[in-house]
């Protein structure tokens, strides 16, 4: 039970940290993306400044990385978007390994505790004592031994539930990044084509 208790504390700490993280990420993220995209339609420097001010948020960092590369080719802009998205999504997976380890180890630790408890309870029984008052404490020992299995399963189930929740949030975040990145890339390609057309006209003049 002691290793299971330590694992439970570590898991609870990870869950609370991830819940707080996702609460901050999801709050105002859509509004921030809309502000930056709207600014990009008017002035790329304004959009870059907005993203720079929001670099404490994943969405701000995600959009600021390619916005620094204004005046670069659209292909480089797209690669910067993809690299920034991969980096942010990788950072959002923090704590995932802890939950995976808990889901795997907690039932095993609980089962190990039960087995050790059964060994301890049954080792004191002699064949001649079966059916006598000497075996009355064995049932209590077995029921206590089963507590560790129940505790291990409870910890694993809670960890699994939160792991699935965080995975769903991560997938949702990937979709938001993809949609926002596509809109920003489209706006940049239009800006790039207009810029190239203007330069072509000036060269003819």
C-alpha positions in Angstrom: 0.0 0.0 0.0 2.9 2.4 0.6 4.2 2.4 -3.0 0.5 2.7 -4.1 0.1 5.7 -1.9 3.2 7.4 -3.3 2.0 6.7 -6.8 -1.4 8.1 -6.0 0.0 11.3 -4.6 2.2 11.7 -7.7 -0.8 11.1 -10.0 -3.1 13.5 -8.1 -0.4 16.2 -8.4 -0.1 15.6 -12.1 -3.9 15.7 -12.6 -4.3 19.0 -10.7 -1.5 20.5 -12.6 -2.9 19.5 -16.0 -6.5 20.6 -15.1 -5.1 24.0 -14.1 -3.0 24.1 -17.3 -6.0 23.3 -19.6 -8.2 25.8 -17.8 -5.7 28.6 -18.6 -5.2 27.4 -22.2 -8.9 27.2 -23.1 -9.8 30.5 -21.5 -9.9 33.2 -24.1 -7.9 31.2 -26.7 -10.5 31.5 -29.5 -10.7 35.3 -28.9 -7.0 35.7 -29.1 -6.8 33.7 -32.4 -9.5 35.8 -33.9 -7.8 39.0 -32.8 -4.5 38.0 -34.4 -6.1 36.8 -37.6 -8.1 40.0 -37.9 -5.0 42.1 -37.4 -3.2 40.0 -40.0 -5.8 41.1 -42.6 -4.9 44.8 -41.9 -1.3 44.9 -40.9 1.2 42.0 -40.4 3.3 44.0 -37.9 0.2 44.6 -35.7 -0.5 40.8 -35.8 3.1 40.1 -34.9 3.0 42.5 -31.9 -0.3 40.9 -30.7 1.2 37.4 -30.9 4.4 38.6 -29.1 2.3 40.0 -26.2 0.5 36.7 -25.9 3.6 34.5 -25.9 2.7 33.3 -22.4 -0.1 31.3 -24.0 0.3 28.3 -26.4 -1.8 30.0 -29.1 0.3 33.2 -28.9 3.6 31.2 -29.2 2.2 29.1 -32.1 1.3 32.2 -34.2 4.2 34.3 -33.2 6.8 31.8 -34.6 5.7 32.1 -38.3 4.7 35.8 -38.0 8.4 36.6 -37.3 9.0 35.3 -40.9 6.9 37.8 -42.7 8.5 38.5 -46.2 9.7 34.9 -46.4 8.3 32.5 -49.0 4.9 30.9 -48.2 6.4 27.4 -48.0 8.8 28.5 -45.3 5.9 30.2 -43.5 3.9 26.9 -43.6 6.9 24.9 -42.3 7.2 27.3 -39.4 3.5 26.9 -38.6 3.9 23.1 -38.6 7.0 23.2 -36.4 5.4 25.5 -33.9 2.3 23.3 -33.7 4.3 20.2 -33.1 6.4 21.9 -30.4 3.3 23.2 -28.6 1.4 19.9 -28.8 4.4 18.0 -27.5 4.6 20.4 -24.5 0.9 19.8 -23.8 1.6 16.0 -23.4 3.5 16.7 -20.2 2.3 14.4 -17.5 1.0 11.8 -19.9 3.7 9.3 -19.0 2.9 9.5 -15.3 -0.7 8.7 -15.9 0.2 5.8 -18.3 2.6 4.4 -15.6 -0.1 4.7 -13.0 -2.7 3.0 -15.1 -0.3 0.1 -15.6 1.3 -0.1 -12.2 -1.5 0.6 -9.8 -3.5 -2.6 -10.4 -0.3 -4.6 -10.3 0.7 -3.0 -6.9 -2.8 -3.7 -5.6 -2.7 -7.3 -6.7 0.8 -7.7 -5.2 -0.5 -6.4 -1.9 -3.4 -8.8 -2.0 -1.1 -11.8 -2.7 1.3 -10.8 0.1 -1.6 -10.4 2.4 -3.1 -13.8 1.5 0.3 -15.4 2.0 0.6 -13.8 5.4 -3.0 -14.7 6.4 -2.8 -18.3 5.2 0.7 -19.1 6.4 -0.5 -19.2 10.0 -3.1 -21.9 9.3 -2.4 -25.5 10.0 -4.5 -28.3 8.6 -5.6 -29.3 12.0 -6.9 -25.8 12.8 -9.4 -25.8 9.9 -12.9 -25.3 11.3 -11.6 -24.3 14.8 -11.7 -20.9 16.4 -8.0 -20.5 15.5 -9.0 -19.7 11.9 -11.5 -17.0 12.8 -9.0 -14.2 12.1 -8.1 -15.6 8.6 -11.3 -14.2 7.0 -10.5 -10.7 8.3 -7.0 -11.0 7.1 -8.2 -12.0 3.6 -10.7 -9.1 3.5 -7.9 -6.7 4.5 -5.6 -8.1 1.8 -8.3 -7.4 -0.8 -8.3 -3.7 0.1 -5.1 -3.2 -1.8 -6.5 -4.6 -5.0 -9.6 -2.4 -4.7 -7.4 0.7 -4.0 -5.1 -0.1 -7.0 -8.1 -0.4 -9.3 -9.7 2.8 -8.0 -6.4 4.7 -8.7 -6.0 3.2 -12.1 -9.6 4.0 -13.1 -9.3 7.6 -12.0 -6.0 8.0 -13.9 -7.5 6.4 -17.0 -10.5 8.8 -16.9 -8.3 11.9 -16.7 -5.9 10.5 -19.3 -8.8 10.2 -21.8 -10.0 13.7 -20.9 -6.6 15.2 -21.5 -6.2 13.3 -24.8 -9.5 14.6 -26.0 -8.4 18.2 -25.1 -5.2 17.6 -26.9 -7.0 16.5 -30.0 -9.3 19.5 -29.8 -6.3 21.7 -29.5 -4.6 20.1 -32.5 -7.8 20.9 -34.5 -7.8 24.5 -33.3 -4.1 24.9 -34.3 -4.8 23.3 -37.7 -7.8 25.6 -38.4 -6.1 28.7 -37.2 -2.9 27.9 -39.0 -4.7 27.3 -42.3 -6.5 30.6 -42.1 -3.2 32.4 -41.3 -1.4 30.7 -44.1 -4.1 31.5 -46.6 -4.0 35.2 -45.5 -0.2 35.2 -45.8 -0.3 33.6 -49.3 -2.7 36.3 -50.4 -0.4 39.0 -48.9 2.6 37.4 -50.6 0.9 37.3 -54.0 -0.1 41.0 -53.7 3.4 41.9 -52.7 4.9 40.0 -55.6 2.5 41.6 -58.0 3.4 45.1 -56.7 7.1 44.4 -57.1 6.5 43.2 -60.6 4.6 46.3 -61.5 7.3 48.5 -60.0 10.0 46.7 -62.0 8.1 47.3 -65.3 7.8 51.0 -64.4 
